[in-house]
Amino acid sequence: MNEGRTFFAHLLDFLPKYEFDKCVARYQGNFRAHNLPNYKHFLVLTFA
């Protein structure tokens, strides 16, 4: 039985959301992204 955090949660600790947002703003990553923001897309690909 799992009594702690999942591996996915530990993996996401290596890249905080504010660091990811800084990179997206720097390279204009959300330009023309209408349906799925970059952070959610990142989470989906990381989980897969």
N, C-alpha and C positions, 0 to 999 in steps of 0.2 A: 504494500500500500504506500502511495506517495504521501509523505509527510512534509515536504518542502516545496520549493519552487520547481517549475519544470525546466528542462534543458533550454527550451525556447526563451524563457524569461532570462536565464543566465546569458544566453547568446546576445540578447538585445541590450544587456548592460554594457557591452563593449562599445556601442555607438549610441550615445544619448540623443534624444530627439532634437534638442537645440543644436547640436553639432550637425545633424542631418539637415535641419532647416537652414543653417548657415550655408551649407554646400548648395542646397537647392536655390537659395536666393542669389548666391554668387554666380551660378551658371544658368539662371533663369529656367530651372527645370520644370516648373509648373506652367510654362507657356503652352497654351493650347491643350492643356489637360482638363477636359470637361467632366468626364465620368468618374475617374479614379485618381485622386491626388497621389503624388509621388511617395509619400510615406506609407500609405496603405498598400500601394503596389510593392514597395520594398518589403513590407511585412508578409504579404502573400508569397512573394518569391523566396523569402528567407524560410518561411514555414514549409514550403514545398521542398 
